[in-house]
Amino acid sequence: MTKKTERIRALNDALRTIGNTGRVMLTRSILALPSNQIDEILTAVANFTDFNADNDPYGEHDCALLTAAGQKIMFKIDYYDPTMTCGSEDPSDPSKTARVMTIMLASDY
């Protein structure tokens, strides 16, 4: 694993676990759930550690499927430039990247 991949993974883990280093977005279908289920989903995403070659082929911890609150959930982290008009030229550099994690029902994807 390269130093850049290690840095991307650390930034993604910080976003996923504590909501730091970027923005967290919830789809309408998640927001339509009862608040206790939303809390359970957010906790499950934050605590997710089952990354493997199938769901994390690049080692960035940027996407996974899991089950929480009786729902199939997906989270996906995307990398934009600071103006959020195009992709980031270097996702390992926080000054060049607006990181956005979307949490959705798997059926939303």
C-alpha positions as a Python dict, from the first residue, in 0.01 Angstrom:
ca = {
    (1, 'M'): (0, 0, 0),
    (2, 'T'): (132, 342, -93),
    (3, 'K'): (164, 637, 146),
    (4, 'K'): (-114, 815, -50),
    (5, 'T'): (-348, 517, -6),
    (6, 'E'): (-266, 504, 366),
    (7, 'R'): (-347, 877, 394),
    (8, 'I'): (-673, 839, 197),
    (9, 'R'): (-774, 547, 422),
    (10, 'A'): (-699, 749, 738),
    (11, 'L'): (-902, 1045, 611),
    (12, 'N'): (-1191, 818, 509),
    (13, 'D'): (-1184, 638, 844),
    (14, 'A'): (-1193, 973, 1025),
    (15, 'L'): (-1497, 1076, 822),
    (16, 'R'): (-1674, 744, 869),
    (17, 'T'): (-1604, 706, 1241),
    (18, 'I'): (-1632, 1061, 1378),
    (19, 'G'): (-1767, 1269, 1091),
    (20, 'N'): (-1437, 1457, 1063),
    (21, 'T'): (-1255, 1549, 737),
    (22, 'G'): (-1569, 1593, 527),
    (23, 'R'): (-1947, 1593, 496),
    (24, 'V'): (-2195, 1318, 576),
    (25, 'M'): (-2507, 1301, 362),
    (26, 'L'): (-2813, 1082, 426),
    (27, 'T'): (-3054, 997, 146),
    (28, 'R'): (-3425, 1069, 179),
    (29, 'S'): (-3496, 701, 233),
    (30, 'I'): (-3265, 697, 535),
    (31, 'L'): (-3414, 1021, 668),
    (32, 'A'): (-3764, 871, 636),
    (33, 'L'): (-3676, 601, 892),
    (34, 'P'): (-3754, 643, 1263),
    (35, 'S'): (-3481, 831, 1449),
    (36, 'N'): (-3378, 527, 1654),
    (37, 'Q'): (-3310, 336, 1329),
    (38, 'I'): (-3111, 628, 1188),
    (39, 'D'): (-2901, 631, 1506),
    (40, 'E'): (-2844, 257, 1475),
    (41, 'I'): (-2738, 294, 1111),
    (42, 'L'): (-2496, 580, 1186),
    (43, 'T'): (-2343, 378, 1469),
    (44, 'A'): (-2309, 69, 1247),
    (45, 'V'): (-2136, 269, 973),
    (46, 'A'): (-1900, 429, 1226),
    (47, 'N'): (-1814, 91, 1376),
    (48, 'F'): (-1780, -96, 1046),
    (49, 'T'): (-1445, -277, 1016),
    (50, 'D'): (-1518, -569, 782),
    (51, 'F'): (-1318, -432, 489),
    (52, 'N'): (-1185, -700, 257),
    (53, 'A'): (-1069, -753, -102),
    (54, 'D'): (-1429, -777, -226),
    (55, 'N'): (-1560, -451, -79),
    (56, 'D'): (-1232, -256, -57),
    (57, 'P'): (-1013, -352, -354),
    (58, 'Y'): (-806, -30, -338),
    (59, 'G'): (-763, -28, 42),
    (60, 'E'): (-922, 316, 81),
    (61, 'H'): (-1215, 218, 309),
    (62, 'D'): (-1441, 425, 81),
    (63, 'C'): (-1741, 196, 27),
    (64, 'A'): (-1920, -100, 185),
    (65, 'L'): (-2250, -279, 230),
    (66, 'L'): (-2378, -374, 573),
    (67, 'T'): (-2699, -455, 756),
    (68, 'A'): (-2824, -225, 1032),
    (69, 'A'): (-3166, -155, 1181),
    (70, 'G'): (-3301, -440, 970),
    (71, 'Q'): (-3198, -259, 650),
    (72, 'K'): (-2934, -325, 385),
    (73, 'I'): (-2716, -13, 400),
    (74, 'M'): (-2446, 120, 173),
    (75, 'F'): (-2199, 397, 237),
    (76, 'K'): (-1983, 555, -32),
    (77, 'I'): (-1717, 824, 2),
    (78, 'D'): (-1652, 1046, -299),
    (79, 'Y'): (-1368, 1293, -353),
    (80, 'Y'): (-1437, 1637, -503),
    (81, 'D'): (-1223, 1942, -562),
    (82, 'P'): (-1268, 2216, -296),
    (83, 'T'): (-1534, 2393, -505),
    (84, 'M'): (-1722, 2063, -547),
    (85, 'T'): (-1743, 2111, -924),
    (86, 'C'): (-1525, 1817, -1029),
    (87, 'G'): (-1324, 1530, -888),
    (88, 'S'): (-1027, 1591, -658),
    (89, 'E'): (-686, 1587, -823),
    (90, 'D'): (-539, 1430, -506),
    (91, 'P'): (-774, 1264, -252),
    (92, 'S'): (-481, 1216, -14),
    (93, 'D'): (-447, 1596, 26),
    (94, 'P'): (-724, 1749, 241),
    (95, 'S'): (-649, 2096, 103),
    (96, 'K'): (-737, 1970, -246),
    (97, 'T'): (-1033, 1751, -149),
    (98, 'A'): (-1390, 1794, -32),
    (99, 'R'): (-1474, 1447, 101),
    (100, 'V'): (-1845, 1345, 100),
    (101, 'M'): (-1982, 1026, 252),
    (102, 'T'): (-2332, 928, 142),
    (103, 'I'): (-2522, 679, 354),
    (104, 'M'): (-2814, 517, 175),
    (105, 'L'): (-3034, 214, 158),
    (106, 'A'): (-2869, -36, -76),
    (107, 'S'): (-3183, -14, -291),
    (108, 'D'): (-3114, 360, -346),
    (109, 'Y'): (-2799, 284, -541),
}
